[in-house]
Amino acid sequence: MIRPAELIERKRDGGELAPEEIAELVLGYARDEVPDYQLAAFLMAVYFRGLTSAETFALTGAMIRSGDTIDLGAELGRKVVDKHSTGGVGDKTSLAVGPVVAACGVPFGKMSGRGLGHTGGTLDKLESIPGFQVELPHERFVAQVRELGLAIIGQTADLVPADKRLYALRDVTATVENVSLIAASIMSKKLAAGADAIVLDVKVGDGAFMKTLGEARRLAETMGELGRHAGREVVCLLSDMDQPLGRAVGNALEVREAVATLRGEGPADFEQLVVTASAHLLALSDLGLDLDEGTRRVRAAIGDGSALALYERWIAAQGGDPSEDALPRAPVVREVVAEQEGYVSRLGAIAVGGSALRLGAGRRTKDDSIDHSVGVVCRLKRGDAVGRGAVLAEIHARDDASAQDAARGVLAAYEIGDEPPRARPLILDTIV
Amino acid sequence: MIRPAELIERKRDGGELAPEEIAELVLGYARDEVPDYQLAAFLMAVYFRGLTSAETFALTGAMIRSGDTIDLGAELGRKVVDKHSTGGVGDKTSLAVGPVVAACGVPFGKMSGRGLGHTGGTLDKLESIPGFQVELPHERFVAQVRELGLAIIGQTADLVPADKRLYALRDVTATVENVSLIAASIMSKKLAAGADAIVLDVKVGDGAFMKTLGEARRLAETMGELGRHAGREVVCLLSDMDQPLGRAVGNALEVREAVATLRGEGPADFEQLVVTASAHLLALSDLGLDLDEGTRRVRAAIGDGSALALYERWIAAQGGDPSEDALPRAPVVREVVAEQEGYVSRLGAIAVGGSALRLGAGRRTKDDSIDHSVGVVCRLKRGDAVGRGAVLAEIHARDDASAQDAARGVLAAYEIGDEPPRARPLILDTIV
């Protein structure tokens, strides 16, 4: 066995490691045979030198081998599709996509994560629904997907345990922001969970990991390579995260917005993303239809109420109360009023996300608790006209002091110009 | 207090840390408050981004503050000089320089280290002398320097403990080779040991840390800056380590060569380095003389036997037997015979050092034990004419098998050409 220090040195000097050498480091670390300080130095060397495609395949494969894998398709006897977002502000897409594709007859069994920092997590949003259970025994998870077509649960501890350890180490050693490491982390979990086809929503902009279209494209291409290398179909959407997605940022507020969208009353940008992602999932499924037919069926499921009905059955199946009245409401609601007229030229996603975080909607560290009721609703978004004294946003807070602080932050997130800004599409690119 | 991860990130992105931030990381690590994986990631970021002068000052200062300091000058009531080599193959300079400068009336109290890999350590060489004690209580160390003018002992554990921990971490994380980190490591120990003026011998070439004159000059300049910043005088010699220094490589063999040099019978290159380093130390001392007068006095101390007499008193004072017959001899001595005629165009230092290491003269890991008797004597060196069947070197080994292995390695270290190579001076530069 080669000494880890020699492998670190080779990567530091720009060399390539063999697949078994990558596995030695990662699985050695997962088994407590390679100490964390050597992994940390290796990760920083990777930050500066990158990983080749072959190294990224090897890293992903080693992470998958660190734990159990699931073959949901074999258990259901059907082709299984999955969806993943790289995370942003106001991203409640899975809450609406799940019911839509299940209503169209495609089984959707998904494992989700929690949020950290200004990005929210699907599990946290679901937990704002009273009674909702995010942990189901494997058999119940499979049975619910088979019978209802839909289940969303927390990632089990024995699925890719190396990723959990590696991510925790990256988080405290400033080695998160590397395309290969991000791609391997995401794809190892998707591949271990057994999806046959995956729609990836790579967020781009101020509120996303990837700040530029170029970086996002590199991540999308790397994830696509990893998926195809493992014999899966992958479609990547690159979508705008320069402003929050939809209007609502905050757990219960986002659930409300997802439900409104299933009723056909959602904000245009969010609805577009839900329809597009769902249509791609249908086109990748075993229904044997193309993207146009997928889009038609998705719109029909929203239009005829079947998606909303499926949402209600799903929430109830996991112990939750699907009625909107059951969702918690913040005691203080305060409006943010424009100080000038014009057009919203920019609405900073990270500033809105940060305000929601400070209100208590998110976690600064893993051990923070969340207030599910609080958050921000952006009534006006980029390109909207701002009249005299217009309400830009609502703050939902637990007290006046935090509402005032958030109002200041959200007001500063709005840039008002004299002219409408250049249009920026929601979906910036689609990589098949 | 700023989170260590933010400091790592700032260095990773090419930013500069404030002195108190550097101290927070290094002293936090020494106190077990900052975990080793964060230091490891920081060190790798430093490897890629470097440290500014201010950061290097701060690192050195923090390391000094991690432990005790010594003020030998105050205890002796005299200006104290010290010497340090960055390490190479066959470097026994301190063994001869100490007696020479002490014989000239300049007190020389030095703390030395052990060797690792192909570079030897002064302590290991001294321990090949039967009975020699490298550990003295502080009071006896000071008394011996006062009365005899000379003591060389091991570095005490409470002098710059942060350096010991940091070096051990760098060794296993491929973060040794950085000029700022090397300079801070060396100079923190010299400054904590209280020298007023320091002669630094920076080795350059195949057998040294610094492979090129440019790198060596950068290290010399950085160490000079650190010394002057702390109010000390520093002279740097850049000396050749493309071939072994002198002829002998191996602990007892090197002691013999140092003694021969004190008798005026040493190899020309080694004698030149001893005279030059000693003359600089005299010129920096409180004797108030210049380099020419220093050189004259050094030559006189070697010529009149006073340096050799002082060597013998010194060895006896630390419990050793100064007679050459007391030194251990290897049971097997084997000659390496030239396979062609010509001139030695190259004699690889690292190859000779590696052969000596495999014979047992050095340690691969910190816990290896050393055979003090074994090693290599290079009879011919770069530029020497090689006649038919000439003896290039002698192998001193503990058995035939290891002698044969070493003979192969040493033969391969010699390159024989038709023409004499271009002359390369021993002392490549002097930086004052």
Interface residues (C-beta under 8 A of the other chain):
Chain A: P4 A5 E6 I8 E9 R12 P35 D36 Y37 Q38 L39 A40 A41 L43 M44 A45 Y47 F48 L169 D171 V172 T173 A174 T175
Chain B: P4 A5 E6 I8 E9 R12 P35 D36 Y37 Q38 L39 A40 A41 L43 M44 A45 Y47 F48 L169 D171 V172 T173 A174 T175
